Amino acid sequence: MKQIVLSTIAALTLSTVASADATTLYSDPTTGQVFTQPGENRVKMGEFVDANTLETSGEKTTVIAKDSPEFLLGQETAPNMKFTASDNPDMWLKLGVRIQGTFENYQRDYEDAAKSDTNNWDAYLRRTRFEAAAGFSKNVSFTMDIRNDKANYQDDGEQKFNVGDAYLKISKPFGTSLVNFRLYRGKIDVSRTETVKSAYVLHYDRPHVADEAAQYITHNRRGTNAKMYGDWKKKIYYEVAFGDGVYSGKFKDAGGSSFDGDDFNQKSFFYGGKVVLSPFDGWEETKRTETYFGKGKHFEIGASYWNSPGIEYADSNVSQTIDHELINLEMSAHYKGAFVQAEWFQFDGVVKNWGEAETGKSTGWYVTGEYVIEALEYLAPFVRYENWDKYDGKGDWGLESKMAGVNWYLRGNSTKVGLVFQEDTYGKDLGDYTDTRFKVTTQWFF
């Protein structure tokens, strides 16, 4: 009887767990005895895994970021919940969600008294995303997301789901961090703040000038491309890439008006690259983020050049061919709770106004900073200032943006709320008005 009970317990155990290190068991149907070796009249029962083997076999589901501080609502989660295969630890699946909600008061005040000022209230989902990633082997993985951003923004109504990131990552194929690859829909680093994951930026709406850079070379800085990148001891990072160029739906003049002409075409790939240096020992940048929660320190400077050539279009029945060139300089640093970041942009090939057949340059910059107060449960005031001349040297094409706010990291970036004031002043050639926004923001992410 004892042997039969043992056999039953073993069978139940074996039906739920299996491992590459498991022991195969066999039973004698006549006597009920259990054996570890095959033999006459012995039937294979399955594989047995003891508790110690199971714990170290790689069969795990994880979500908590191991290096996370303890916030008011617990530790921050790592990006997505990770499921690791028990029979091959190099194969895994990550699933996660991100939702950002905004409630705001939006006012527009014109300098021209003949124009009517506006005052509106709006509530919308700034970002709604389902994220997935899969590890195929030790060196190869795939990451993607399905997104529906700005649902119910102003009068836009419901938005459609579309693919955001969708890239194949080949990590260290030659056993060195100097060479890695990303293929298909992965971001190119036209701007530090645009490269930082939107769950990790200080404010959900990035600077205007950075958003322009995101469309100036390739669609949403991730038009289908191939990128090689790597680093040397975290002291020097580089990337080079080429791929699909400008999207006509995001092709705008200096005033922000979308292209509505005919025969848009681009025959050439974009190309370019970036270099980032961390010159001080112990201050290396290990992650592209804007949120550090009062931990560690870093200092880096970087520069990039990107070119999207051969943009052909017909504007007012006049054929044009232009190149988009972008130069970006960046600096960021943090020391414990203090963080500062600044970027400078120069755009060449900017269309002044549709129908005028005139192009020129545009330059802009911003600086932002945050201070995390751990003693106040990770309350973090932040500021941002931006200045952008949307068409250099002629007229009043200036855009000045001021922002001040406070984030409360209830569970790091996994759960946070914010209160933001923003004032944007547009020059005479841009409409001669001021937008003022008061926002309450929330984020849920894992």
C-alpha positions, 0 to 999 in steps of 0.5 A, a space after each residue: 500500500 505504501 508503494 502505491 501511495 508513493 507512486 500516486 504522489 510521484 505521478 501527480 508531481 510529475 504531471 505539473 513540473 519538468 526540467 532538463 535536470 529531472 530524473 525519469 521514473 518507472 513503475 511496475 503496474 502489478 506491484 506498484 513499485 517505483 524504479 529509477 531505471 527501465 526494466 522488464 514489465 516497467 512502464 515510464 511514469 514521467 520525470 521527477 523534479 525535487 524542490 531544490 532542482 525546480 528552484 534553480 531550473 530556470 522555470 520562473 515568472 518575474 516582474 519586480 525590478 531587483 534594484 528598485 527602492 521601496 516606494 510608498 506602494 512597493 518596489 517598481 516593476 521591471 519593464 513587463 512580466 517575464 516568463 522563462 522556459 523551464 527546458 531552455 532558460 534562454 527562451 522567454 516571453 515578456 508581457 506588459 501594459 502602459 497607460 497614461 491619462 491626462 486631465 487638462 485645462 487648455 487656454 489660448 490667448 491671442 495678441 490680436 484683440 480681434 481674435 477670440 480667446 479660448 478656454 477648454 477642458 479636455 481628458 484623454 489617454 495620452 498613451 495606451 499600449 500593450 507590450 510584448 517581447 520574446 527571447 529566441 536564444 541567448 543572443 536573439 530577441 524580438 520586442 514590439 508594442 501595439 498602441 492607441 495614443 491620444 484617444 479622445 484628445 481634443 476633438 479627435 475622438 477614438 484613435 486606431 491601434 497601430 504597431 510602434 516598436 517592432 524590432 529584432 535584437 541581436 545581442 553580442 553575436 561576436 561575444 563583445 558589447 562593441 557589436 550589436 544589431 537591431 533590425 526593422 522598427 527600432 528607434 534611431 537616436 535623433 534625440 536623447 529624450 526621444 530615445 528614452 522610453 516614454 514611461 521614463 520621461 519626466 513629462 509625457 509630452 516631450 519638447 516641441 523641438 525634440 518632437 520635430 526631430 522625431 519626424 525629420 529623418 524618418 517616420 516617428 524615429 523608427 521607420 523600418 531600418 537596420 542599426 548597429 550599435 555598441 559600447 566600450 566599457 560604458 565609456 563610449 557608446 555609438 550607433 550607425 543606421 540606415 533605413 526608410 525616410 520621411 513620411 509625407 503625413 508628417 512632412 511640415 513647413 516651418 509653421 507646422 502646416 502639413 504637406 498637401 501637395 502631390 507626387 511625394 517620393 523619396 528614393 534614398 535611405 536615411 543614414 547617420 549615427 551618434 556617439 555618446 561619451 561618459 568621460 568620468 570614471 564612476 559616472 558612466 551612463 548605463 541606461 537611457 532614462 530621465 528618472 533615477 529616484 535619488 540613486 547613483 550618478 552619471 555624466 555624459 555628452 553626445 553628438 549625432 548627425 543624420 541625413 534623409 536625402 532626395 525628398 521629392 515633392 510637387 508644391 503648387 505645381 513646382 517640383 522640389 528636391 531637398 535633403 533633411 539634415 539634423 545635428 543633435 548635441 546632448 548633455 545629461 547628468 545626475 547626482 543622487 536626487 538631482 538631474 539635469 538634461 539639455 539638448 541642441 538641434 539644428 535642422 537644414 532643409 526646412 520648408 518656410 511656407 508651402 507654395 514659396 519654394 524657399 528652404 532654410 535652417 531652424 535651431 532650437 534647444 531645451 533644458 530640463 531638470 528634476 529633484 527627487 525628495 526621498 524624505 517626502 515619499 519620492 515627491 519630485 519637482 521638475 522644470 523645463 525651458 525650451 527656445 526654438 527659432 523655427 526658421 532662422 534669420 527671417 521674421 518672428 518664428 520663435 517658440 518659447 515654452 516654459 514648464 513647471 510641475 511635480 511628480 509623485 512616484 508612488 511605485 517608481 514609474 510603475 505608478 506615478 501621478 503628476 501636476 504640470 503647468 505649461 506656457 507656450 508663446 508663439 511668434 507673429 509668424 506662427 500665429 502670435 498667441 500663447 497657450 497655457 495648460 494645467 495638467 493632472 497626469 497619471 501612469 500605470 506601467 509594468 
